[in-house]
Amino acid sequence: MKALITGGSSGIGFSIAKELITKNYEVILVARNEENLKKAIKELEKNASYIVTDLAQEENCKNLYHQVKEKNITVLINSAGFGLHGKFLEDDLNKQLEMINLNIKATQILTKLFLEDMVKKNEGYILNIASTAAFSPGPLMASYFASKAYILRLTEAIAEEIKKEGKNVYIGCLCPGPVETSFNDKLGVKFSKAQNSDDLAKYAVKKMFQKKWVIIPTMNHKWNAFANKFVPLKILLNANYNVQIKKIENAKKESS
């Protein structure tokens, strides 16, 4: 059994790799930093290999698929992604587009290509990594929140199509809240309550194999996702804006 994990050198992707290895999967980690991949492989010790590529480039996504097509990948984890924190007008446009390419376009391409093969074989699992950010608009993280909403809705719609066709293929979406990973350091923000990535991975893999479509790890975040459906938009926007402002202020205090 083989699993392909994008963004597999660290964070959620790496934790999921560790969990799948305990279930006798051979994992192939994908990321653009070879040094980080080598460290990850060394830590995993067995049943792991890696591929270096930048999935923000469309052709690299297609090339990755063709590179592993004959390896009989039965699990695909689309975990590669990053976020931007700040005012939309102040974020660099090229960085915004790079994020969209990685968070959305790479997931779209790999899901499409691998899902076609899985449907033909009538077996396989695809888990796309979104966020609780997918359930609401996010001032000061506008593009990131929007990218995760896209992944959630795309995954839900595909899952319904697969269900209607009666195929024994799973596609689902993991929507965690803050997680203890380098992702937060790159954003330059700190979270007072962040989930351990290994604990998250155990829960996510368990629910994936139970074929849960939308996986939200904690009761608190389940409640927030539910409540967002009923909160007036203006109130939700204002609340989310204030949350992001507080994160920025806290990060500035800690760095000073």
C-alpha atoms as a printed R data frame, in Angstrom:
    type eleno elety resid chain resno       x      y       z
1   ATOM     1    CA   MET     A     1   0.000  0.000   0.000
2   ATOM     2    CA   LYS     A     2   1.395  3.373  -1.024
3   ATOM     3    CA   ALA     A     3   0.511  6.933  -0.097
4   ATOM     4    CA   LEU     A     4   1.575 10.154  -1.784
5   ATOM     5    CA   ILE     A     5   1.725 13.138   0.561
6   ATOM     6    CA   THR     A     6   2.296 16.668  -0.704
7   ATOM     7    CA   GLY     A     7   3.715 19.108   1.803
8   ATOM     8    CA   GLY     A     8   5.055 15.967   3.445
9   ATOM     9    CA   SER     A     9   8.331 17.279   4.831
10  ATOM    10    CA   SER     A    10   6.778 19.006   7.851
11  ATOM    11    CA   GLY     A    11   3.601 19.904   9.703
12  ATOM    12    CA   ILE     A    12   0.342 18.069   9.099
13  ATOM    13    CA   GLY     A    13   1.650 16.240   6.034
14  ATOM    14    CA   PHE     A    14   4.613 14.805   7.901
15  ATOM    15    CA   SER     A    15   2.468 13.790  10.877
16  ATOM    16    CA   ILE     A    16   0.049 11.994   8.556
17  ATOM    17    CA   ALA     A    17   3.016 10.221   6.961
18  ATOM    18    CA   LYS     A    18   4.101  8.940  10.378
19  ATOM    19    CA   GLU     A    19   0.593  7.729  11.108
20  ATOM    20    CA   LEU     A    20   0.216  5.932   7.776
21  ATOM    21    CA   ILE     A    21   3.548  4.170   8.271
22  ATOM    22    CA   THR     A    22   2.179  2.667  11.499
23  ATOM    23    CA   LYS     A    23  -0.567  1.197   9.314
24  ATOM    24    CA   ASN     A    24   2.000 -0.438   7.005
25  ATOM    25    CA   TYR     A    25   1.825  2.150   4.227
26  ATOM    26    CA   GLU     A    26   4.834  3.072   2.166
27  ATOM    27    CA   VAL     A    27   4.853  6.863   1.906
28  ATOM    28    CA   ILE     A    28   6.212  9.163  -0.782
29  ATOM    29    CA   LEU     A    29   6.768 12.683   0.526
30  ATOM    30    CA   VAL     A    30   6.619 15.646  -1.838
31  ATOM    31    CA   ALA     A    31   7.968 19.133  -1.158
32  ATOM    32    CA   ARG     A    32  10.259 21.692  -2.766
33  ATOM    33    CA   ASN     A    33  12.958 21.800  -0.066
34  ATOM    34    CA   GLU     A    34  15.213 18.757  -0.413
35  ATOM    35    CA   GLU     A    35  17.050 19.372   2.841
36  ATOM    36    CA   ASN     A    36  13.790 19.273   4.804
37  ATOM    37    CA   LEU     A    37  12.706 16.155   2.930
38  ATOM    38    CA   LYS     A    38  15.948 14.370   3.798
39  ATOM    39    CA   LYS     A    39  15.460 15.224   7.474
40  ATOM    40    CA   ALA     A    40  11.906 13.903   7.327
41  ATOM    41    CA   ILE     A    41  12.966 10.652   5.658
42  ATOM    42    CA   LYS     A    42  15.708 10.161   8.242
43  ATOM    43    CA   GLU     A    43  13.195 10.574  11.058
44  ATOM    44    CA   LEU     A    44  10.712  8.165   9.474
45  ATOM    45    CA   GLU     A    45  13.526  5.583   9.101
46  ATOM    46    CA   LYS     A    46  11.589  3.115   6.953
47  ATOM    47    CA   ASN     A    47   8.979  2.760   4.205
48  ATOM    48    CA   ALA     A    48   9.552  6.302   2.971
49  ATOM    49    CA   SER     A    49  10.965  8.068  -0.071
50  ATOM    50    CA   TYR     A    50  10.725 11.587  -1.434
51  ATOM    51    CA   ILE     A    51  10.284 13.685  -4.566
52  ATOM    52    CA   VAL     A    52  11.523 17.260  -4.828
53  ATOM    53    CA   THR     A    53   9.265 19.572  -6.818
54  ATOM    54    CA   ASP     A    54   7.504 22.923  -6.597
55  ATOM    55    CA   LEU     A    55   3.778 22.247  -6.906
56  ATOM    56    CA   ALA     A    56   3.011 25.941  -7.333
57  ATOM    57    CA   GLN     A    57   4.005 25.275 -10.957
58  ATOM    58    CA   GLU     A    58   1.251 23.600 -12.977
59  ATOM    59    CA   GLU     A    59   3.554 21.437 -15.084
60  ATOM    60    CA   ASN     A    60   5.238 20.073 -11.960
61  ATOM    61    CA   CYS     A    61   1.873 18.817 -10.701
62  ATOM    62    CA   LYS     A    62   1.265 16.953 -13.946
63  ATOM    63    CA   ASN     A    63   4.822 15.630 -14.022
64  ATOM    64    CA   LEU     A    64   4.478 14.374 -10.447
65  ATOM    65    CA   TYR     A    65   1.390 12.382 -11.398
66  ATOM    66    CA   HIS     A    66   3.126 10.774 -14.370
67  ATOM    67    CA   GLN     A    67   6.211 10.060 -12.253
68  ATOM    68    CA   VAL     A    68   4.250  7.950  -9.770
69  ATOM    69    CA   LYS     A    69   1.379  6.766 -11.954
70  ATOM    70    CA   GLU     A    70   2.639  3.182 -12.120
71  ATOM    71    CA   LYS     A    71   3.311  2.942  -8.374
72  ATOM    72    CA   ASN     A    72  -0.326  2.128  -7.551
73  ATOM    73    CA   ILE     A    73  -0.950  5.041  -5.188
74  ATOM    74    CA   THR     A    74  -3.988  4.168  -3.072
75  ATOM    75    CA   VAL     A    75  -3.903  7.200  -0.749
76  ATOM    76    CA   LEU     A    76  -3.346 10.807  -1.805
77  ATOM    77    CA   ILE     A    77  -2.933 13.501   0.849
78  ATOM    78    CA   ASN     A    78  -3.053 17.032  -0.588
79  ATOM    79    CA   SER     A    79  -1.364 18.900   2.260
80  ATOM    80    CA   ALA     A    80   0.895 21.375   0.444
81  ATOM    81    CA   GLY     A    81  -0.032 24.976   1.071
82  ATOM    82    CA   PHE     A    82   0.787 28.222   2.846
83  ATOM    83    CA   GLY     A    83  -0.953 31.320   4.108
84  ATOM    84    CA   LEU     A    84  -0.631 35.105   3.919
85  ATOM    85    CA   HIS     A    85  -1.418 37.369   6.849
86  ATOM    86    CA   GLY     A    86  -2.112 41.061   6.349
87  ATOM    87    CA   LYS     A    87  -4.133 43.577   4.372
88  ATOM    88    CA   PHE     A    88  -5.127 42.425   0.893
89  ATOM    89    CA   LEU     A    89  -3.866 45.645  -0.719
90  ATOM    90    CA   GLU     A    90  -0.497 45.345   1.013
91  ATOM    91    CA   ASP     A    91   0.184 41.701   0.167
92  ATOM    92    CA   ASP     A    92   2.440 41.148  -2.827
93  ATOM    93    CA   LEU     A    93   0.347 40.084  -5.838
94  ATOM    94    CA   ASN     A    94   2.875 37.502  -7.001
95  ATOM    95    CA   LYS     A    95   2.846 35.933  -3.534
96  ATOM    96    CA   GLN     A    96  -0.962 35.863  -3.575
97  ATOM    97    CA   LEU     A    97  -0.949 34.099  -6.934
98  ATOM    98    CA   GLU     A    98   1.709 31.633  -5.776
99  ATOM    99    CA   MET     A    99  -0.485 30.766  -2.794
100 ATOM   100    CA   ILE     A   100  -3.524 30.287  -5.021
101 ATOM   101    CA   ASN     A   101  -1.503 28.072  -7.346
102 ATOM   102    CA   LEU     A   102  -0.334 25.882  -4.459
103 ATOM   103    CA   ASN     A   103  -3.436 25.867  -2.239
104 ATOM   104    CA   ILE     A   104  -5.984 25.538  -5.031
105 ATOM   105    CA   LYS     A   105  -4.500 24.718  -8.412
106 ATOM   106    CA   ALA     A   106  -2.157 21.945  -7.255
107 ATOM   107    CA   THR     A   107  -4.943 20.298  -5.255
108 ATOM   108    CA   GLN     A   108  -7.298 20.584  -8.233
109 ATOM   109    CA   ILE     A   109  -4.845 18.994 -10.668
110 ATOM   110    CA   LEU     A   110  -3.705 16.151  -8.433
111 ATOM   111    CA   THR     A   111  -7.238 15.360  -7.277
112 ATOM   112    CA   LYS     A   112  -8.452 15.225 -10.867
113 ATOM   113    CA   LEU     A   113  -5.647 13.011 -12.166
114 ATOM   114    CA   PHE     A   114  -5.454 10.546  -9.278
115 ATOM   115    CA   LEU     A   115  -9.220 10.364  -8.835
116 ATOM   116    CA   GLU     A   116  -9.665  9.260 -12.447
117 ATOM   117    CA   ASP     A   117  -7.368  6.288 -11.815
118 ATOM   118    CA   MET     A   118  -8.998  5.450  -8.489
119 ATOM   119    CA   VAL     A   119 -12.472  5.449 -10.002
120 ATOM   120    CA   LYS     A   120 -11.303  3.094 -12.754
121 ATOM   121    CA   LYS     A   121  -9.878  0.716 -10.124
122 ATOM   122    CA   ASN     A   122 -12.835  1.358  -7.805
123 ATOM   123    CA   GLU     A   123 -10.566  1.906  -4.812
124 ATOM   124    CA   GLY     A   124  -8.580  4.673  -3.176
125 ATOM   125    CA   TYR     A   125  -8.597  7.560  -0.729
126 ATOM   126    CA   ILE     A   126  -8.012 11.266  -1.269
127 ATOM   127    CA   LEU     A   127  -7.792 13.643   1.694
128 ATOM   128    CA   ASN     A   128  -7.589 17.352   0.936
129 ATOM   129    CA   ILE     A   129  -6.359 19.639   3.706
130 ATOM   130    CA   ALA     A   130  -8.433 22.775   4.175
131 ATOM   131    CA   SER     A   131  -9.013 24.612   7.463
132 ATOM   132    CA   THR     A   132 -11.758 25.895   9.731
133 ATOM   133    CA   ALA     A   133 -11.012 29.094   7.797
134 ATOM   134    CA   ALA     A   134 -13.099 27.523   5.027
135 ATOM   135    CA   PHE     A   135 -16.299 28.189   6.954
136 ATOM   136    CA   SER     A   136 -16.127 32.002   6.986
137 ATOM   137    CA   PRO     A   137 -14.588 35.029   5.245
138 ATOM   138    CA   GLY     A   138 -11.290 36.190   6.728
139 ATOM   139    CA   PRO     A   139 -10.371 39.866   6.693
140 ATOM   140    CA   LEU     A   140  -6.571 40.272   6.937
141 ATOM   141    CA   MET     A   141  -6.212 36.733   5.569
142 ATOM   142    CA   ALA     A   142  -8.653 37.172   2.698
143 ATOM   143    CA   SER     A   143  -6.934 35.091   0.028
144 ATOM   144    CA   TYR     A   144  -6.036 32.252   2.390
145 ATOM   145    CA   PHE     A   145  -9.560 31.894   3.801
146 ATOM   146    CA   ALA     A   146 -10.979 31.986   0.265
147 ATOM   147    CA   SER     A   147  -8.539 29.312  -0.934
148 ATOM   148    CA   LYS     A   148  -9.594 26.952   1.852
149 ATOM   149    CA   ALA     A   149 -13.283 27.569   1.179
150 ATOM   150    CA   TYR     A   150 -12.649 26.544  -2.430
151 ATOM   151    CA   ILE     A   151 -11.010 23.279  -1.354
152 ATOM   152    CA   LEU     A   152 -13.857 22.442   1.037
153 ATOM   153    CA   ARG     A   153 -16.649 23.067  -1.472
154 ATOM   154    CA   LEU     A   154 -14.791 21.316  -4.281
155 ATOM   155    CA   THR     A   155 -14.251 18.235  -2.125
156 ATOM   156    CA   GLU     A   156 -17.852 18.103  -0.897
157 ATOM   157    CA   ALA     A   157 -19.213 18.340  -4.436
158 ATOM   158    CA   ILE     A   158 -16.899 15.637  -5.784
159 ATOM   159    CA   ALA     A   159 -17.771 13.367  -2.858
160 ATOM   160    CA   GLU     A   160 -21.450 13.656  -3.756
161 ATOM   161    CA   GLU     A   161 -20.724 12.828  -7.389
162 ATOM   162    CA   ILE     A   162 -18.732  9.736  -6.397
163 ATOM   163    CA   LYS     A   163 -21.511  8.674  -4.025
164 ATOM   164    CA   LYS     A   164 -24.140  8.976  -6.758
165 ATOM   165    CA   GLU     A   165 -22.013  6.795  -9.043
166 ATOM   166    CA   GLY     A   166 -21.752  4.130  -6.338
167 ATOM   167    CA   LYS     A   167 -17.972  4.004  -6.468
168 ATOM   168    CA   ASN     A   168 -15.860  2.569  -3.660
169 ATOM   169    CA   VAL     A   169 -13.600  5.626  -3.657
170 ATOM   170    CA   TYR     A   170 -13.259  8.158  -0.862
171 ATOM   171    CA   ILE     A   171 -12.588 11.859  -1.062
172 ATOM   172    CA   GLY     A   172 -12.768 14.013   2.033
173 ATOM   173    CA   CYS     A   173 -11.583 17.271   3.522
174 ATOM   174    CA   LEU     A   174  -9.709 17.870   6.778
175 ATOM   175    CA   CYS     A   175 -10.577 21.217   8.384
176 ATOM   176    CA   PRO     A   176  -8.345 21.783  11.413
177 ATOM   177    CA   GLY     A   177  -8.096 24.899  13.519
178 ATOM   178    CA   PRO     A   178  -4.667 26.216  14.601
179 ATOM   179    CA   VAL     A   179  -2.040 23.461  14.661
180 ATOM   180    CA   GLU     A   180   1.461 23.466  16.166
181 ATOM   181    CA   THR     A   181   3.480 23.636  12.936
182 ATOM   182    CA   SER     A   182   5.995 25.889  11.180
183 ATOM   183    CA   PHE     A   183   3.017 27.221   9.180
184 ATOM   184    CA   ASN     A   184   2.255 29.645  12.029
185 ATOM   185    CA   ASP     A   185   5.871 30.799  12.268
186 ATOM   186    CA   LYS     A   186   5.894 31.652   8.565
187 ATOM   187    CA   LEU     A   187   2.708 33.668   9.052
188 ATOM   188    CA   GLY     A   188   4.309 35.497  11.933
189 ATOM   189    CA   VAL     A   189   1.424 34.779  14.319
190 ATOM   190    CA   LYS     A   190   1.011 32.866  17.562
191 ATOM   191    CA   PHE     A   191  -1.983 30.862  18.750
192 ATOM   192    CA   SER     A   192  -2.746 30.399  22.429
193 ATOM   193    CA   LYS     A   193  -4.561 27.124  21.728
194 ATOM   194    CA   ALA     A   194  -3.030 25.082  18.924
195 ATOM   195    CA   GLN     A   195  -3.544 21.362  18.393
196 ATOM   196    CA   ASN     A   196  -0.636 18.947  18.312
197 ATOM   197    CA   SER     A   197  -0.078 17.866  14.703
198 ATOM   198    CA   ASP     A   198   0.514 14.197  15.591
199 ATOM   199    CA   ASP     A   199  -2.765 14.037  17.525
200 ATOM   200    CA   LEU     A   200  -4.503 15.689  14.600
201 ATOM   201    CA   ALA     A   201  -2.994 13.184  12.167
202 ATOM   202    CA   LYS     A   202  -4.190 10.182  14.173
203 ATOM   203    CA   TYR     A   203  -7.717 11.583  14.239
204 ATOM   204    CA   ALA     A   204  -7.659 12.553  10.559
205 ATOM   205    CA   VAL     A   205  -6.427  9.165   9.328
206 ATOM   206    CA   LYS     A   206  -8.956  7.350  11.497
207 ATOM   207    CA   LYS     A   207 -11.830  9.423  10.099
208 ATOM   208    CA   MET     A   208 -10.497  9.124   6.549
209 ATOM   209    CA   PHE     A   209 -10.622  5.343   6.696
210 ATOM   210    CA   GLN     A   210 -14.112  5.646   8.202
211 ATOM   211    CA   LYS     A   211 -14.936  7.683   5.065
212 ATOM   212    CA   LYS     A   212 -16.000 10.836   6.860
213 ATOM   213    CA   TRP     A   213 -16.411 13.563   4.216
214 ATOM   214    CA   VAL     A   214 -15.638 16.639   6.322
215 ATOM   215    CA   ILE     A   215 -13.258 16.097   9.241
216 ATOM   216    CA   ILE     A   216 -13.212 18.752  11.972
217 ATOM   217    CA   PRO     A   217 -10.951 17.604  14.820
218 ATOM   218    CA   THR     A   218 -12.292 19.254  17.990
219 ATOM   219    CA   MET     A   219 -15.758 19.880  19.423
220 ATOM   220    CA   ASN     A   220 -14.958 23.568  19.769
221 ATOM   221    CA   HIS     A   221 -14.211 23.904  16.079
222 ATOM   222    CA   LYS     A   222 -17.182 21.726  15.132
223 ATOM   223    CA   TRP     A   223 -19.375 24.126  17.068
224 ATOM   224    CA   ASN     A   224 -17.771 27.193  15.480
225 ATOM   225    CA   ALA     A   225 -18.256 25.780  11.982
226 ATOM   226    CA   PHE     A   226 -21.911 25.103  12.760
227 ATOM   227    CA   ALA     A   227 -22.479 28.491  14.406
228 ATOM   228    CA   ASN     A   228 -20.970 30.370  11.458
229 ATOM   229    CA   LYS     A   229 -23.970 29.329   9.379
230 ATOM   230    CA   PHE     A   230 -26.273 31.401  11.570
231 ATOM   231    CA   VAL     A   231 -24.196 34.442  12.537
232 ATOM   232    CA   PRO     A   232 -25.024 37.556  10.459
233 ATOM   233    CA   LEU     A   233 -22.289 38.243   7.938
234 ATOM   234    CA   LYS     A   234 -21.423 41.730   9.219
235 ATOM   235    CA   ILE     A   235 -20.941 40.400  12.748
236 ATOM   236    CA   LEU     A   236 -18.838 37.495  11.491
237 ATOM   237    CA   LEU     A   237 -16.633 39.775   9.398
238 ATOM   238    CA   ASN     A   238 -16.067 42.173  12.290
239 ATOM   239    CA   ALA     A   239 -15.294 39.336  14.705
240 ATOM   240    CA   ASN     A   240 -12.807 37.706  12.333
241 ATOM   241    CA   TYR     A   241 -11.132 41.044  11.653
242 ATOM   242    CA   ASN     A   242 -10.660 41.649  15.381
243 ATOM   243    CA   VAL     A   243  -9.242 38.147  15.875
244 ATOM   244    CA   GLN     A   244  -6.624 38.714  13.159
245 ATOM   245    CA   ILE     A   245  -5.703 42.166  14.499
246 ATOM   246    CA   LYS     A   246  -5.114 40.662  17.927
247 ATOM   247    CA   LYS     A   247  -2.846 37.961  16.438
248 ATOM   248    CA   ILE     A   248  -0.786 40.611  14.637
249 ATOM   249    CA   GLU     A   249  -0.458 42.717  17.786
250 ATOM   250    CA   ASN     A   250   0.566 39.707  19.898
251 ATOM   251    CA   ALA     A   251   3.164 38.684  17.336
252 ATOM   252    CA   LYS     A   252   4.640 42.194  17.323
253 ATOM   253    CA   LYS     A   253   4.858 42.205  21.125
254 ATOM   254    CA   GLU     A   254   6.661 38.858  21.191
255 ATOM   255    CA   SER     A   255   9.134 39.891  18.509
256 ATOM   256    CA   SER     A   256   9.961 43.223  20.173
